Amino acid sequence: MRNSRQRNEILRIVRNTNTHPTADWIYDQARMAFPNISLGTVYRNLNQLVEAGLVKSLKDTTVVRYDGNVDPHDHFKCDQCGQIYDLSVTDPTFIDTLNANQPFLIRSFHLELHGICPDCHREAQTHPA
C-alpha cells in the first residue's frame, strides 16, 4: 500500500478517537485538513487500511464503524444510545483453551456485550419513565 497524505490523515483520525466512528464522521473530520476530499476517497482508504490490518471494521446494525485499536479487545454496546466502548474482558489464552478442547481450529473471535452504559443508566435513574 502506497503512502498518501490523505490516507495518513484518515488513519490519524480513526486512531485518535475511541468513538468507533462511521465513514461519514471520518469524512467530515478529514475535510478539515483536505476540503476537496471525496466520501468515495475516504471509503477506499478505509477499506485499504482495514485490508492492511491498520484499522478494524465493525458491522453495526445498519452502518459500518471503524476502530483504530487493532490490539485484541472486546466491545460493549449500549442498547439505549448505541455507543460502543472498548473492553478487555477476555483471557488472552481463551482461544488456546478452546482449540485444545474442540475439534476445530479457532483463529479469532469477537465478543460484543450489550447493556446500558453509565450515562444512560444515570439518566434513567434521574428521569424514570
C-alpha positions in Angstrom: 0.0 0.0 0.0 1.5 3.3 -1.1 1.6 6.1 1.5 -0.6 9.1 0.9 -1.2 12.3 2.9 -5.0 11.7 2.8 -4.7 8.1 4.0 -2.3 9.1 6.8 -4.9 11.7 7.9 -7.7 9.2 7.8 -5.6 6.8 9.9 -4.8 9.6 12.3 -8.5 10.5 12.7 -9.5 6.9 13.4 -6.7 6.2 15.8 -7.3 9.5 17.8 -10.9 8.7 18.7 -12.4 5.9 20.8 -16.0 6.5 19.5 -15.8 3.9 16.7 -16.8 6.4 14.0 -18.6 5.9 10.8 -17.1 6.7 7.4 -19.4 9.8 7.2 -18.0 11.1 10.5 -14.4 10.4 9.4 -15.2 12.2 6.1 -16.4 15.3 8.0 -13.2 15.3 10.1 -10.9 14.7 7.0 -12.5 17.7 5.2 -10.9 20.0 7.8 -7.5 19.0 6.5 -8.5 18.2 2.9 -11.5 20.3 1.9 -11.7 18.7 -1.5 -11.6 15.0 -0.3 -14.5 12.9 -1.5 -16.5 10.5 0.5 -15.5 7.8 -2.0 -11.8 8.5 -1.3 -12.5 8.1 2.4 -14.3 4.7 1.8 -11.5 3.5 -0.5 -8.8 4.5 2.0 -10.7 2.9 5.0 -11.0 -0.3 3.0 -7.3 -0.3 2.3 -6.5 0.4 5.9 -8.7 -2.5 7.0 -7.1 -4.8 4.5 -3.7 -3.8 5.7 -4.7 -4.6 9.3 -4.2 -1.0 10.5 -7.9 -0.4 11.3 -10.7 -2.8 12.1 -14.2 -2.6 10.7 -17.2 -3.3 13.0 -20.5 -4.2 11.4 -23.2 -2.3 13.3 -26.9 -2.9 12.5 -27.1 -0.5 9.6 -23.7 1.0 9.3 -20.0 0.1 9.4 -17.9 1.6 12.2 -14.2 1.8 12.3 -11.8 1.0 15.2 -8.2 2.3 15.3 -7.4 0.0 18.2 -6.3 -3.2 16.4 -4.9 -4.9 19.6 -7.1 -7.8 20.8 -10.1 -6.4 22.7 -13.8 -6.7 23.1 -16.7 -4.3 22.9 -19.7 -3.2 24.9 -22.6 -1.6 23.0 -25.2 0.5 24.9 -28.8 -0.7 23.9 -30.1 2.9 24.6 -27.7 5.3 22.9 -25.8 2.9 20.6 -22.3 4.0 21.9 -19.6 1.3 21.6 -16.9 1.1 24.2 -13.7 -0.9 24.2 -13.3 -3.6 26.9 -10.6 -6.1 27.8 -12.6 -8.9 29.4 -11.3 -12.0 27.6 -8.4 -14.0 28.8 -5.7 -14.0 26.1 -5.4 -17.8 26.4 -9.1 -18.2 25.7 -8.6 -19.4 22.1 -5.8 -21.8 23.1 -8.2 -23.3 25.7 -11.0 -23.7 23.1 -8.7 -25.1 20.5 -7.4 -27.7 22.9 -11.0 -28.9 23.7 -12.7 -28.5 20.3 -12.4 -30.4 17.0 -12.0 -27.1 15.0 -9.2 -24.5 14.8 -10.3 -21.2 16.0 -8.2 -18.3 14.8 -10.1 -15.3 16.1 -13.3 -14.2 17.7 -15.2 -11.0 18.6 -17.1 -10.6 21.8 -19.7 -7.8 21.9 -21.6 -7.3 25.2 -24.9 -5.4 25.3 -26.5 -3.5 28.1 -26.9 0.1 29.4 -23.9 2.5 29.6 -23.2 4.5 32.7 -24.6 7.8 31.2 -27.9 6.2 30.1 -28.2 4.3 33.4 -27.7 7.6 35.3 -30.2 9.3 33.1 -32.8 6.6 33.6 -32.3 6.9 37.4 -32.6 10.7 37.3 -35.6 10.7 35.0 -37.6 7.5 35.4 -40.3 6.8 32.8 
